[in-house]
């Protein structure tokens, strides 16, 4: 059976800084799918973050590239296995050069925080109580 995957493609103005940031999150660089214009980071078996220089990104679109530091072109949400894992990933993001954005959301059954990478792309990290999801 085919497992559908998501390849999240993001533009960066500084590929070196992006590499340092995403490896700082604990995501390993996949050298096989990286070069001087792209860095590939498998997040899970089904999710891969692809970070591209503007020149490389333009090979995939004719649209203007959004300035993610000034506008939101996408909101990326990742699940976490616990509240502690939410906090852990946000703390890693800040230590790697990202910044906390928005307010912590704590609804009891759901807990989430958000951070921006150095280019301004927003990542939300969310934990939901499995019992609340099932019922």
C-alpha positions as CSV (number, residue, x, y, z in Angstrom):
1,X,0.0,0.0,0.0
2,X,1.3,3.5,-0.9
3,X,2.0,5.8,2.0
4,X,1.2,9.4,0.9
5,X,3.9,11.9,1.9
6,X,4.1,15.6,2.4
7,X,7.1,17.5,1.0
8,X,7.0,21.0,2.6
9,X,8.9,23.3,0.4
10,X,10.1,26.6,1.9
11,X,12.2,29.4,0.6
12,X,15.1,30.7,2.7
13,X,17.4,33.7,2.3
14,X,20.2,31.9,4.1
15,X,20.6,28.2,3.5
16,X,23.4,27.8,6.0
17,X,21.3,29.4,8.8
18,X,18.3,27.2,7.8
19,X,20.5,24.1,8.0
20,X,21.7,25.1,11.4
21,X,18.2,25.8,12.5
22,X,16.5,22.6,11.4
23,X,19.4,20.4,12.6
24,X,19.0,22.3,15.9
25,X,15.5,21.0,16.1
26,X,17.0,17.5,16.0
27,X,16.1,16.8,12.3
28,X,18.9,15.2,10.3
29,X,20.0,16.6,7.0
30,X,19.4,14.1,4.2
31,X,22.6,14.7,2.1
32,X,21.2,12.5,-0.8
33,X,18.5,15.1,-1.5
34,X,20.5,18.2,-0.6
35,X,22.8,20.4,-2.6
36,X,24.0,24.0,-2.8
37,X,20.4,25.2,-3.3
38,X,18.4,22.8,-1.2
39,X,18.5,21.2,2.2
40,X,16.2,18.2,2.9
41,X,15.1,17.2,6.4
42,X,12.9,14.1,7.0
43,X,10.7,14.9,10.0
44,X,8.9,11.5,9.9
45,X,8.4,8.7,7.5
46,X,5.7,10.8,5.8
47,X,6.9,14.4,6.2
48,X,10.0,16.0,4.6
49,X,10.9,19.7,5.0
50,X,12.7,21.0,1.9
51,X,14.4,24.4,2.3
52,X,15.5,26.1,-0.9
53,X,17.4,29.2,-1.9
54,X,15.2,31.7,-3.8
55,X,17.0,30.8,-7.0
56,X,16.2,27.1,-6.5
57,X,12.6,27.8,-5.3
58,X,11.9,29.7,-8.4
59,X,12.5,26.5,-10.4
60,X,9.2,25.2,-8.9
61,X,6.9,28.3,-9.3
62,X,6.4,31.3,-11.5
63,X,4.6,33.1,-8.6
64,X,6.3,35.8,-6.5
65,X,8.0,34.3,-3.4
66,X,6.3,35.6,-0.3
67,X,8.4,37.5,2.2
68,X,7.7,35.2,5.2
69,X,9.1,37.7,7.6
70,X,6.3,40.1,6.6
71,X,3.4,38.0,5.6
72,X,2.1,34.5,6.2
73,X,2.0,32.2,3.2
74,X,1.4,29.0,5.1
75,X,0.8,27.9,8.7
76,X,2.6,24.6,9.4
77,X,1.2,22.5,12.2
78,X,3.0,19.5,13.7
79,X,1.6,17.0,16.2
80,X,3.5,16.1,19.4
81,X,3.2,13.1,21.6
82,X,2.9,15.1,24.8
83,X,2.8,18.6,26.3
84,X,6.4,18.1,27.3
85,X,7.4,17.4,23.6
86,X,5.6,20.5,22.5
87,X,7.7,22.6,25.0
88,X,10.8,20.7,24.0
89,X,10.5,21.4,20.3
90,X,9.7,25.1,20.9
91,X,12.7,25.4,23.3
92,X,15.0,23.8,20.6
93,X,13.6,26.2,18.0
94,X,14.5,29.2,20.2
95,X,18.0,27.8,21.0
96,X,18.6,27.3,17.2
97,X,17.7,30.9,16.3
98,X,13.9,30.8,16.0
99,X,11.4,32.9,18.0
100,X,8.3,32.1,19.9
101,X,5.2,33.5,18.2
102,X,1.7,33.8,19.5
103,X,0.4,32.8,22.9
104,X,0.5,29.3,24.4
105,X,-2.9,27.6,23.9
106,X,-4.0,25.4,26.8
107,X,-7.5,24.0,26.6
108,X,-6.9,21.0,28.8
109,X,-7.4,18.3,26.2
110,X,-5.3,20.3,23.7
111,X,-2.0,22.2,24.2
112,X,-0.1,24.1,21.6
113,X,2.7,26.6,21.1
114,X,4.2,28.2,18.0
115,X,7.6,29.4,16.7
116,X,8.9,31.1,13.7
117,X,12.0,29.8,11.9
118,X,14.7,32.4,11.1
119,X,13.0,33.2,7.8
120,X,9.6,33.8,9.5
121,X,7.8,30.6,8.6
122,X,5.4,29.7,11.4
123,X,5.3,26.3,12.9
124,X,2.6,25.3,15.4
125,X,3.3,22.3,17.7
126,X,0.2,20.7,19.1
127,X,-0.6,17.9,21.5
128,X,-4.2,16.5,21.8
129,X,-5.3,14.1,24.5
130,X,-5.9,10.8,22.5
131,X,-9.1,10.2,24.6
132,X,-10.5,13.6,23.4
133,X,-9.7,12.7,19.8
134,X,-11.4,9.3,19.9
135,X,-14.5,10.4,21.7
